[in-house]
Amino acid sequence: MYFALACEGVTDFAVVEAVLCGFFDEDITDEITYLQPHLDETSKSQKGFGGWEQLLDYLQSTRFYEDVKFNDYIIIQIDTDVLGHLNFGVPHYDENNKELAVLVLIEKVIAKLVELINKNHLSFYESHKEKIIFCICVHSIECWLLAHYKSMKKPKTKNCFKALAYELKKNEDSLKNYKIYQGIAAPLANKKTLEGIRLKDASLHLFLERLSQVAAPNSG
């Protein structure tokens, strides 16, 4: 069973990879490949362009359509803090200016991503949806990490990157690095730890639920 990752950036690779290892309760890094953005395997640094806009372009490209066909599963990761941008256009709030519930927000994001996937290849998603797993982080993947590193009475979904840097006593400018994030995310590769965190973050819980539906870990 092989997983290919399409994420906003290379640090997201490290977190999703750790979550997959925790979910399966074993080191499956050899079964994970990186599609978008490109990662230099030697330096573990980003090659070429990354970011959410490049991710959305990738989802409408011939490269994406081919990648879906030649991989068991593709995980598409995006943070919801980008939704307000003109080129995305999914609101955080309803018509009464009330913040959307996590599940509703994620459903709207997935609908938008499906729309983009189908834009240049009609019904492509419907034909391959069993291979596509959405990883929607509300409002950033750092909130998943913060759920481990900070004791909180209620889930935090805003300004998680800044809060994480504060908890780790790290400079924000130097934090965004694949190898650093690999170390930060390492605890999530432990199944017991991951199960504890999922109770604190609804978007992580929903991602793990989706994984359970399509790729249940080995029992026993």
MOKA-V540066 format. One line per field, one symbol per residue. ss: DSSP state (A for helix, B for strand, O for the rest). phi: phi as a letter, one per 40 degrees, with the letter a starting at -180 (. if undefined). burial: b if it has 24 or more other ideal C-beta (glycine too) atoms within 12 Angstrom, else e. Layout:
ss = ???
phi = ???
burial = ???
This chain:
ss = OOBBBBOOOAAAAAAAAAAAAAAAOOOOAAABBBBBOBBOOOOOOBBOOOOAAAAAAAAOOAAAAAAAAOOOBBBBBBBAAAOOOOOOOOOOBOOOOOBOOAAAAAAAAAAAAAAAAAAOOOOAAAAAAAABBBBBBOOOOAAAAAAAAOOOOOOOOOOAAAAAAAAAOOOAAAAOOAAAAAAAAAAAAOAAAAAAAAOOOAAAAAAAAAAAAAOOOOOO
phi = .bbbbbbcacccdcccdcccccccfacbdcbbbbbaccbccccfbcbgcbhccccccdcbbcdcdccccbbcabbbbacccccccdcbgbccbcccgbcccdccccccccdcccdcdcdbadgccccbccbbbcbbbbcacccccccccbcbcadbbbfcccccdcccfbcdccccadcccccccddcccdccccccccbbcccdcccccdccbaccccg
burial = eebbbbbbbbbbbbbbbbbbbbbbeeebeeebbbbbbbbeeeeeebeeebbbebbbbbbbeeebbebbeebebbbbbbbbbbbeeeebebebeeeeeeebebebbbebbbebbbbbbeeebeebbeebeebbbbbbbbbbbbbbbbbbbbeeeebbbeebbebbbeebeeeeeebbebebbbebbbbbbebebbbebbebbbbbbbbbebbeeebeeeee
